[in-house]
Amino acid sequence: MKKHLRKHWPLLGIAGLLIVVAIYLTKGYQEFGKGRSLPDIFSKEGIKLADINFSQSRPDESLKWNLDAREVRLSKDRQFIYFKDFQLRLDRPESSSLAFEGRCCDYDQNAGEASLYGDLLGTSEDGYQIATQRLSFKQEEGLLTTEDHVEITGPFFSVAGRGLRFDLEKETLRILSGVTTLIDGKSLAL
């Protein structure tokens, strides 16, 4: 049973979003009779909504994430969800949370993968920040990756380089190349 749920768990989160969409559409149809048009709700790409909250978690509760966005579009086949001007919060039991802000997030439900991009800024509860232009979040593996330039700053050090691999479960972070580190104001090039 767990294996079946694990395979289809991304679909469980979309059920909640679809309920919100149904309520929103019902309201839209009621207002349509009062002279309101539907272009704000439907677009060529699918359904378009404003100010949405989307939450998801693993069946084992090892990782929960919550995404708020100013605008959301859902593809006609319901496989892709596009978020604009978003805030993403990743919560892990017994570990600090990580929150990201950015311009766009494209979520592929079948793959369980989100592509975050556009002036990304991540902040952890323990005082660290991650800045980059693009990140990939693989939900099943709990993995954040990028090949772009990354800057990480914190209370005692800062690190800059190209490429990132951050395993949320193992709590390991690796900058892949061109690393420069500042510890207490002294530079180390690795």
N, C-alpha and C positions, 0 to 999 in steps of 0.2 A: 504494500500500500504506500509506504514512504517513497519508494522508487517512482511509483506512478505520480504521486504529488510533486516530487522534485522535478520530474520531467515537465509537468504542466504548471508549476507554480507561477511563472510569469503571467499566465492567463488569468490566474485568480486575482491579481492586482488590477488587471484591465476591467474585470467585472465591476469593481467599484467605480472606475472612471466612466464606464458605460452607463451606469445608473445615474451618475451626475449629468452625463450628456442627455439621457432620456428626459430627465426632469427639466433641463435647460431647454431642450427642443420643445417639450410640451408647453412651457412658458412662452417660447418663441411663436409657436403656432397660435396660441391664444392671443398674443399681441399682434399677429399678422392680420387677423380680422379687424383690428383697430387701426389699420393703415401702416403698420410696421412691415418692412420688407425683410426677407431672409438672407440677403447677401452677407450680413455680418456673421451668420451662423454657418452657412455653407460656402465653401470655396471650391475652386476647380480641383484642389488637392484632396478634399474631403471635408470633415467637420472642423470648424474654427471656433474656439472659445476664449474667454478672457479671464484672467485672475483665477488660476486653477491650482489646486494642491493635489499631488500624486504621491502615494506612499506604496512601499513594497518591502517585503522582508523575506528572508530565506525560511523554509519550513522549520529548520532547526533554530531559528531566531539568532543565529550567530552574526548576522548583519542586517540592519534595517536602514532604509533610506527614505528620505522625504524630499520632494521637489516642489517648490512653489515657482510659478511663472506668470509673467504679465499676459502672455498670449500662448495658446496651445492649438496646434492643428493635429488632427488624426487622419491618417491616410484612409482612402476608401476601403482598402482591404484590412484595415485595423492592425496592420503589422507594425507600422511606424508611427511614433508620436514625436512631434517637433515642438520644442519648448523655446520661447524667446524671452530674454531678460529673466534669467532663472537664479534661484538659490537652491543648492543641493546640500542636504545634511546626511552624513553617513554616521550611523551610531553602531558601536560595537560594544557588547557587554564586557565589563572589566577593563575597558580601555577608553582613552579620550576620544571624543567625537571630532569629526572633521567636516567643515562646512566650506562649500565653494560657491562663488558668484561668477557669472559670466553672461555673455550675450546670447549664446545658442546651445541647445542640447538636443541631439537627435537620438532617440531611443528605439532600437530594434527589439521588439518583444520576443520574436522567435530565437534570436541569438542571445538575448539577455545582455545586450551590450549598449552602452551609451557613449556617444561622442560629444564631449564638451569642448566648446571653443569660443574664442573672442574675449581677450583681456581677462583670463581666469585668475582669480585670487582665492586661494584656499587658506583657511585658518583653523588651527587645532586649539583645543581647550587648554593645552599646556603652553601656549604662547608662540607657536611656530606658524610661519606663513609660507605658502608655496605660490609662486607666480610663474605663469607660462601662457602660451597662446592656445594650446590644444592638449586634451587628455582623453584617453580611452578608459572607460570603466567597464570591466568584465565582471558582471554580477556574480556568476556562479563561482569563479575563482577568487573573488574579492581582490581584484588586481587593478591598479591604476598605472597606465603606461603613457609615455609620449616619446617622440624622437626630437621634439623642439627644445629650444633653450629653456632652462629651468633655473629659478633662483629660490633658495630656501633660506629664510632668516629666522633666527630664534634668540633666546635670551643670552646664550653664551657663544654662538658661532653663526656664520652664514656660509652657504655653499652655493656655487653657481656652476653650471655645466650644460652639456647637451645630452638629452635623453634621461628618462626616469623609469624606474620599475619599483612600485610600492606595493608590497604584499600586505594587505590589511590584516589578514589572519596571523601571519607570522610576525607582523610588525617590523618588517625589514624594508629599508628604503635604499635604493642604489641609483647613483648618478652614473650614466654609462660612459661618458667621455668628456675631455676638456675641463676637468674639475679644478676649480679654484676655491680654496677654503680660507675663511678668516676666523681665527680663534682669538678672542680678546684683543682685536685690532691688529693682529699679525697675520700676514698672508702666507699661505702654503699652497703651492701649485703642485698638483698630483698628476 
